């Protein structure tokens, strides 16, 4: 890369102003620079370096942030794998569809009963509201059943 320059054909060399500085001679012409063009070139090239430095700093900040939380994230990934948890799939639909819903804490602490996963479907067209009643501590928050 030769940087920024003004290229003038041999036929037009007589029109080049005296303050232009010859940079390179070619077969069919010559390349020139000016002090102003050189300043602009340096400004642009230094801006590219600054951009790269800022991008690297932002990348490092992101890596540092992730590293601070890596133990937690790794543990959550391990638990999700062991107990077959899945993240929700987000859609543009107005529906909420949950299949085989399980409560991770309750499911781990049931000793004498089998936790029964439940399904839930809500939508603006068919079922907008679900009312679950019963006394406190009966598992309403997990649709707990037999």
C-alpha positions in Angstrom: 0.0 0.0 0.0 1.5 3.3 -1.1 -1.0 5.4 0.9 -3.0 8.3 -0.6 -1.7 10.1 -3.6 -2.8 12.1 -6.7 -1.9 10.3 -9.9 -1.3 12.5 -13.0 -0.8 11.2 -16.5 2.4 12.2 -18.4 0.3 14.3 -20.8 -0.9 16.5 -17.9 2.3 16.8 -15.8 2.7 20.4 -17.0 -0.5 21.2 -15.0 0.8 19.9 -11.7 1.1 22.8 -9.1 4.5 23.5 -7.7 3.6 22.7 -4.1 2.8 19.0 -5.1 5.5 16.6 -3.8 6.5 13.8 -6.2 6.0 10.5 -4.5 6.5 7.9 -7.3 7.3 7.8 -11.0 5.3 5.4 -13.2 5.5 4.4 -16.9 2.5 6.5 -17.8 2.6 9.2 -15.2 3.5 10.2 -11.7 2.1 10.2 -8.2 2.1 13.2 -6.0 1.1 14.1 -2.4 0.4 17.3 -0.7 1.0 18.2 2.9 -2.8 18.4 3.4 -3.3 15.0 1.7 -0.6 13.5 3.9 -2.3 14.9 7.1 -5.6 13.3 6.0 -3.9 10.0 5.3 -2.3 10.0 8.8 -5.6 10.9 10.3 -7.5 8.1 8.5 -4.8 5.5 9.2 -4.6 6.5 12.9 -8.4 6.3 13.1 -8.3 2.7 11.8 -5.7 1.9 14.5 -7.9 3.5 17.2 -10.9 1.5 16.0 -9.0 -1.7 16.2 -7.7 -0.8 19.7 -11.3 0.0 20.9 -12.7 -3.2 19.4 -10.0 -5.2 21.1 -10.7 -3.4 24.4 -14.4 -4.1 24.1 -13.7 -7.8 23.3 -11.4 -8.1 26.3 -14.1 -6.5 28.6 -16.6 -9.0 27.3 -14.2 -11.9 27.9 -13.4 -10.6 31.4 -17.1 -10.3 32.2 -17.8 -13.9 30.9 -14.9 -15.2 32.9 -16.3 -13.7 36.1 -19.5 -15.7 35.6 -18.1 -18.8 33.9 -18.4 -21.1 37.0 -22.0 -20.2 37.3 -22.7 -20.6 33.6 -20.8 -23.9 33.4 -22.7 -25.2 36.4 -26.1 -24.2 34.8 -25.1 -25.9 31.6 -24.1 -29.1 33.5 -27.4 -29.2 35.4 -29.4 -28.5 32.2 -27.6 -31.5 30.6 -28.0 -33.9 33.5 -31.7 -33.1 34.1 -32.6 -32.6 30.4 -33.7 -29.0 30.8 -34.3 -27.0 27.6 -34.3 -23.2 27.0 -37.6 -21.7 25.7 -38.0 -21.1 22.0 -39.1 -17.5 21.4 -41.5 -16.9 18.5 -43.6 -14.0 17.1 -46.8 -15.9 18.1 -49.1 -14.7 20.9 -49.1 -18.3 22.3 -47.3 -19.6 25.3 -46.9 -23.4 24.9 -45.1 -25.3 27.6 -44.7 -29.1 27.3 -43.8 -31.4 30.2 -43.2 -28.5 32.6 -41.1 -29.4 35.6 -40.1 -27.5 38.7 -36.3 -28.1 39.1 -36.2 -27.6 42.9 -39.4 -29.5 43.8 -38.6 -32.3 41.4 -35.2 -32.8 43.1 -36.7 -32.9 46.6 -39.6 -35.3 46.2 -38.7 -38.5 47.9 -41.9 -40.6 48.1 -43.9 -39.3 45.1 -43.2 -39.2 41.4 -43.2 -35.6 40.0 -45.6 -35.4 37.1 -44.7 -32.9 34.4 -47.5 -30.7 33.1 -48.4 -28.9 29.9 -49.6 -25.4 29.6 -51.0 -23.5 26.6 -52.2 -19.9 26.7 -53.2 -17.8 23.7 -55.2 -14.7 22.9 -57.6 -16.9 20.8 -58.3 -19.9 23.0 -57.2 -19.7 26.6 -56.0 -16.3 27.9 -56.1 -17.1 31.6 -55.7 -20.1 33.8 -56.9 -20.0 37.4 -55.5 -22.6 39.8 -57.0 -22.7 43.3 -56.3 -24.6 46.4 -54.8 -24.1 49.9 -51.3 -22.8 50.3 -48.4 -25.3 49.9 -50.4 -27.6 47.6 -48.1 -27.2 44.6 -50.2 -24.7 42.6 -47.0 -23.1 41.3 -45.9 -26.4 39.7 -49.2 -28.0 38.8 -48.2 -30.8 41.2 -50.1 -34.0 40.9 -49.8 -37.6 41.8 
